Amino acid sequence: KGSLQDNSLLFNFSWFSHLFSFRKFRLRQYATISYAGINNYTAYEKLYVNNEYGLEKFNTDSAYGLQRGTISIETDIFTRWRILGFKIGFFAYSKISMLAKQGTGLFKGDAYPAIGGGFRMRNENLIFGTIEGRLNWFPRTIENVDNIRITLSGNLRFKFPKSFVE
């Protein structure tokens, strides 16, 4: 009817430092800034905080808005330690995600911070990809979301030949 509806914008900027080498470990830092917005909202899904552009592991669909901005920093430490052939490293991060409802500016909306860290293990010779243990602390939550979340996750890597039967 002569007007655009559900105009959306997603902007994500990621930066990472050089790999700093020390005597017993290596260190790399990451920073990310992202923004997402929907203008003239009618049918699109609202923007949620529980995704890769917000706060992962903040499991709720009650935190939503039409604008979302997220700033995060992470430091990864790569050690030379091995446990049963698994290389082990550690990480620490801090994030804040801001959500604004319709008619509210982004900086006047709700802010949800997160702080955490953990370890990552990887063995190049096995089908286990990266195994990650993570501790998340959410200083501000909403109903049905715990302040502390501990997770252990991994991914399997399968390598198959291109043809099984010839």
C-alpha positions in Angstrom: 0.0 0.0 0.0 2.8 2.4 -0.9 4.9 2.0 2.2 7.7 -0.4 3.2 7.1 -2.6 6.2 9.4 -4.7 8.4 12.6 -2.9 7.4 15.5 -4.7 9.1 19.2 -4.1 9.6 21.9 -6.3 11.1 25.4 -5.0 11.6 28.2 -7.0 13.1 31.8 -5.9 13.5 34.4 -8.4 14.9 38.0 -7.6 15.8 40.8 -9.9 17.0 44.3 -9.2 18.1 47.6 -10.7 17.0 48.6 -13.9 18.7 50.8 -12.9 21.6 53.4 -15.5 22.5 54.8 -15.9 26.0 57.1 -18.5 27.4 54.4 -21.0 28.6 51.2 -19.8 26.8 49.8 -17.8 23.9 47.1 -15.2 24.2 44.5 -13.6 21.8 41.8 -11.1 22.4 38.5 -10.6 20.6 35.9 -7.8 20.5 32.6 -7.7 18.8 29.9 -5.0 18.4 26.6 -5.8 16.8 23.3 -3.9 16.1 20.0 -5.2 14.8 16.9 -3.2 14.3 13.4 -3.5 12.8 11.6 -0.4 11.5 7.9 -0.2 10.7 7.2 -3.5 12.5 4.2 -5.6 11.4 5.0 -9.3 10.7 8.7 -10.1 11.4 9.8 -12.0 14.4 11.0 -9.7 17.2 14.6 -9.6 18.2 15.6 -11.8 21.0 18.6 -11.8 23.3 19.3 -15.5 23.2 21.4 -16.0 20.1 24.9 -15.5 18.7 24.4 -11.7 18.4 23.1 -11.4 21.9 23.7 -13.5 25.0 24.1 -17.2 24.3 22.7 -19.5 27.0 20.3 -16.8 28.2 17.5 -19.2 27.5 14.3 -17.2 27.4 11.9 -15.8 24.8 10.6 -13.1 27.2 13.5 -10.7 26.5 12.8 -9.2 23.2 12.6 -5.8 21.4 12.8 -4.1 18.1 16.4 -3.0 18.6 19.3 -5.0 20.0 22.8 -3.8 20.5 25.6 -6.0 21.9 29.2 -5.3 22.9 31.5 -8.2 23.9 35.2 -8.8 24.7 36.9 -12.2 25.1 40.4 -13.3 26.0 41.6 -16.7 25.0 44.7 -18.4 26.5 46.3 -21.3 24.6 48.5 -23.4 26.8 50.9 -26.2 26.0 49.2 -28.5 28.4 47.8 -31.9 27.2 45.5 -34.2 28.9 45.2 -37.6 27.3 46.2 -36.1 23.9 43.8 -33.2 24.3 45.2 -29.7 24.0 43.6 -27.4 26.6 43.0 -23.7 26.6 41.1 -21.2 28.8 38.9 -18.2 28.0 37.2 -15.3 29.9 34.5 -13.0 28.5 32.3 -10.1 29.2 29.2 -9.0 27.3 26.3 -6.6 27.5 23.2 -6.7 25.3 20.7 -3.9 25.2 17.1 -4.4 24.0 14.6 -1.6 23.2 10.9 -2.0 22.7 9.0 0.0 20.1 9.2 3.7 20.6 12.2 3.5 23.0 15.7 4.4 22.2 18.3 1.7 22.4 20.2 3.2 25.4 16.9 3.7 27.3 16.0 0.1 26.9 16.8 -2.9 29.1 20.5 -4.0 29.5 21.5 -7.6 30.2 25.1 -8.2 31.1 27.0 -11.5 31.2 30.4 -12.5 32.6 32.0 -15.9 32.3 34.8 -18.1 31.3 35.8 -21.7 31.0 38.0 -24.2 29.1 38.2 -25.7 25.6 39.8 -29.0 24.8 40.6 -30.4 21.4 42.2 -33.6 20.0 43.0 -33.5 16.3 43.1 -37.3 16.0 39.7 -38.1 17.4 36.2 -37.4 16.1 35.5 -35.1 19.0 35.7 -31.5 17.8 36.1 -29.0 20.5 34.8 -29.8 24.0 33.9 -26.7 25.9 33.1 -26.2 29.6 31.5 -22.8 30.3 30.4 -20.9 33.4 28.0 -18.0 32.7 26.9 -15.4 35.3 24.1 -13.1 34.4 23.9 -10.3 37.0 20.5 -9.3 35.7 17.9 -11.8 34.7 14.2 -12.2 34.2 11.7 -14.8 35.4 12.7 -18.4 34.7 16.4 -17.6 33.9 19.0 -18.6 36.5 21.8 -16.2 37.3 24.5 -18.9 36.9 24.6 -21.4 34.1 27.2 -24.2 33.7 27.4 -26.0 30.4 29.5 -28.7 28.9 29.3 -29.0 25.1 31.1 -30.5 22.2 30.8 -31.3 18.5 31.6 -34.4 16.6 33.5 -34.3 13.4 32.8 -37.2 11.0 35.2 -37.8 8.2 33.8 -40.2 5.6 35.1 -41.1 2.2 33.1 -39.7 -0.7 31.7 -43.0 -1.7 30.8 -45.9 0.6 30.1 -48.6 -2.0 31.7 -49.0 -5.4 
